[in-house]
Amino acid sequence: MGNRIAGLDLNTDVLVIGGGMAGAWAALAAARDGARVVLVDKGYCGTSGVTATAGPGHWWVPLQRRDEVVAQRMHAGQGVGDAAWMHRVLELTWQHLPTIAPHYRFATDASGVTHYRAMRGPEYLRALRALVDEAGVQVLDHHPALELLRHADGSVAGAAGVQLLPPRQRWQVRAGAVVLASGGCAFRAKLLGADNNTGDGALMAAELGAELSGMEFTNAYNVAPVYSSMTRGMS
């Protein structure tokens, strides 16, 4: 890992790189499990990524319908999928999404039933930032990561980068675990909010020899009108 650097030098249990929806949830989950967590973002956690601009649609399925829904997805994907992981995602979403209610006003229908699937992006990210702060996560905004650090045996030991705002110092975080949640490679797709999805995390991982899986699915952008910014899933 080299010598200590002149600048910010931290040690933590979990380092999360990226402050969008995935990064915020990862940091929150680790903090809720008792880990010391540092989250770094090249922008501002709470406004970063596609979610803040476009808003997500969560996979929200009651327990009694999950077998049916997972079977449909497996069929539609011609078997390319993992049913056990799908069930895990559905259960974790069911458990954790409602916990943002203190900071997010979920929509309700005329009968008073709460709807969790469609989220308003800007409000959602602000709510996640509030929860991350409340959980004690140390958030370093405007701190882009430039490289992953490694131990002598080749395993990942943390990351290093620069602080964009004064005093514009270098930073280094040593961590027991590193979560890359820096977005995909959709910056040229014109997808709403994806201009800063430049594939930084994938590149840093590849530089350390990581095996990348699923990259063949990152070009799933369909034909769409030239004026549209919603190119993913348009058809």
C-alpha positions in Angstrom: 0.0 0.0 0.0 3.0 2.3 0.2 3.7 5.0 2.7 1.2 7.4 4.3 0.3 10.3 2.1 0.4 14.0 2.7 -3.3 14.8 3.0 -6.4 13.0 4.3 -5.5 9.5 5.5 -8.3 7.3 7.0 -8.9 3.8 8.2 -12.4 2.2 8.2 -14.2 -1.1 8.0 -16.1 -0.4 4.8 -15.3 2.1 2.0 -18.1 2.8 -0.5 -17.2 4.5 -3.7 -20.1 6.3 -5.2 -23.0 8.2 -3.6 -26.0 7.4 -5.7 -28.8 5.0 -4.8 -26.7 1.9 -4.7 -23.8 3.5 -2.8 -26.1 5.1 -0.3 -28.0 1.9 0.4 -24.7 -0.1 0.7 -23.3 2.4 3.2 -26.5 2.5 5.2 -26.7 -1.3 5.4 -23.1 -1.6 6.6 -23.6 1.1 9.2 -26.8 -0.5 10.4 -24.8 -3.7 10.9 -22.3 -1.8 13.1 -19.5 -1.2 10.7 -17.5 2.0 10.5 -18.2 3.3 7.0 -16.7 6.0 4.7 -18.5 7.0 1.5 -16.7 9.0 -1.2 -18.4 10.6 -4.1 -17.0 12.6 -7.0 -20.1 14.8 -6.8 -22.5 15.2 -3.9 -24.1 12.2 -2.2 -27.8 13.1 -2.4 -27.7 14.4 -6.0 -25.5 11.9 -7.8 -26.3 9.5 -10.5 -29.3 8.5 -12.6 -31.7 8.2 -9.6 -31.5 11.8 -8.6 -32.5 12.9 -12.0 -34.9 10.3 -13.3 -36.1 8.3 -10.3 -36.2 4.5 -10.1 -38.9 1.9 -10.2 -38.4 -0.7 -7.5 -39.3 -4.3 -7.8 -42.0 -4.3 -5.1 -43.8 -7.7 -4.9 -45.8 -9.2 -2.0 -44.7 -12.5 -0.7 -47.6 -14.5 -2.1 -46.8 -13.4 -5.7 -43.0 -13.8 -5.7 -42.7 -17.3 -7.0 -45.0 -16.4 -9.9 -43.1 -13.2 -10.7 -39.7 -14.7 -10.4 -40.7 -17.5 -12.7 -42.0 -15.0 -15.3 -38.6 -13.1 -15.2 -36.7 -16.3 -15.6 -38.8 -17.2 -18.6 -38.4 -13.8 -20.1 -34.7 -13.9 -19.7 -34.5 -17.4 -21.2 -33.0 -18.8 -18.1 -30.2 -16.2 -17.7 -30.8 -15.3 -14.1 -30.6 -16.5 -10.5 -34.0 -17.1 -8.9 -32.5 -17.3 -5.4 -30.9 -13.8 -5.8 -34.2 -12.5 -7.2 -36.0 -13.6 -4.1 -33.3 -12.1 -1.9 -33.6 -8.7 -3.7 -37.4 -8.8 -3.4 -37.2 -9.5 0.4 -34.5 -6.9 1.1 -36.5 -4.3 -0.8 -39.7 -5.2 1.1 -37.8 -4.9 4.4 -35.8 -1.8 3.9 -37.5 0.5 1.4 -40.2 1.6 3.9 -37.5 2.7 6.4 -36.9 5.9 4.4 -40.5 7.1 5.3 -39.2 9.5 8.0 -37.6 11.5 5.2 -39.7 10.6 2.2 -43.5 11.0 1.6 -44.6 7.9 -0.3 -47.6 8.2 -2.6 -51.0 6.8 -1.6 -54.0 6.0 -3.6 -57.6 7.0 -3.0 -58.0 4.1 -0.6 -55.0 5.2 1.5 -52.8 2.3 0.3 -49.1 3.2 0.1 -47.3 2.7 -3.2 -43.6 1.9 -3.0 -42.7 1.0 -6.5 -42.3 4.4 -8.3 -40.0 6.9 -6.5 -39.4 10.6 -7.1 -35.7 10.8 -7.7 -34.6 14.1 -6.1 -36.6 13.5 -3.0 -35.5 9.9 -2.8 -31.8 10.7 -2.9 -32.2 13.5 -0.3 -33.9 11.0 2.0 -31.1 8.5 1.6 -28.5 11.2 2.3 -30.4 12.1 5.5 -30.4 8.4 6.6 -26.7 8.0 5.8 -25.8 11.0 7.9 -28.0 9.8 10.7 -26.3 6.4 10.6 -22.9 8.0 11.2 -21.4 7.3 7.8 -18.5 9.6 7.1 -19.4 11.1 3.7 -16.7 12.8 1.7 -18.4 14.8 -1.1 -16.4 16.0 -4.1 -13.7 13.3 -3.5 -13.3 11.3 -6.7 -11.5 8.0 -6.3 -8.6 7.5 -8.8 -7.2 4.1 -7.9 -7.8 1.1 -5.7 -5.1 0.1 -3.2 -3.9 -3.4 -2.7 -2.3 -5.6 -0.1 0.9 -7.5 -0.9 -1.2 -10.6 -1.7 -3.1 -8.6 -4.3 -6.4 -8.2 -2.4 -8.0 -4.8 -2.3 -7.0 -2.6 0.7 -8.8 0.6 0.0 -8.7 3.5 -2.4 -7.0 6.8 -3.1 -8.1 10.0 -4.9 -8.2 13.7 -4.8 -10.4 16.3 -3.0 -11.8 18.8 -5.5 -12.6 21.6 -3.1 -10.0 23.5 -1.1 -7.6 22.5 0.3 -7.5 20.3 -2.8 -5.6 17.6 -1.1 -5.0 14.0 -1.8 -6.9 11.4 0.2 -6.4 7.7 1.0 -8.8 5.4 2.8 -7.7 1.9 4.0 -10.6 -0.4 4.4 -11.4 -4.0 5.3 -14.0 -4.1 2.4 -14.5 -1.8 -0.6 -17.9 -1.5 -2.4 -17.7 -0.1 -6.0 -21.0 1.7 -6.6 -19.8 4.3 -9.0 -22.3 3.7 -11.8 -22.1 2.1 -15.2 -20.8 3.2 -18.5 -23.8 5.0 -19.9 -22.4 8.5 -20.3 -22.7 8.5 -24.1 -26.2 6.9 -24.1 -27.9 10.3 -23.3 -29.9 8.5 -20.7 -31.4 11.0 -18.3 -28.9 11.7 -15.5 -26.2 9.4 -16.8 -23.7 12.0 -18.0 -21.3 11.2 -15.1 -21.6 7.4 -15.4 -18.1 7.1 -16.9 -17.3 3.6 -15.7 -14.7 4.7 -13.1 -15.2 1.8 -10.8 -15.1 -0.8 -13.6 -11.8 0.7 -14.8 -10.2 0.7 -11.4 -11.2 -2.9 -10.8 -10.0 -3.9 -14.2 -6.6 -2.3 -13.5 -6.3 -4.6 -10.5 -7.1 -7.7 -12.7 -10.8 -8.1 -11.6 -13.0 -10.4 -13.7 -16.0 -8.4 -15.0 -19.3 -10.2 -15.3 -22.4 -9.0 -17.0 -20.8 -6.3 -19.0 -22.5 -7.7 -22.1 -25.8 -6.3 -20.7 -24.6 -2.7 -20.3 -25.6 -1.9 -23.9 -29.3 -2.5 -23.4 -30.4 0.8 -24.9 -33.1 0.7 -27.5 -34.0 2.8 -30.5 -35.7 6.0 -29.3 -36.7 9.4 -30.7 -33.7 11.8 -30.9 -35.4 14.2 -28.5 -35.8 11.6 -25.8 -33.5 11.2 -22.8 -35.2 7.9 -21.8 -33.4 5.6 -24.1 -33.2 2.6 -21.8 -36.3 0.4 -22.0 -38.0 2.8 -24.5 -39.5 0.1 -26.7 
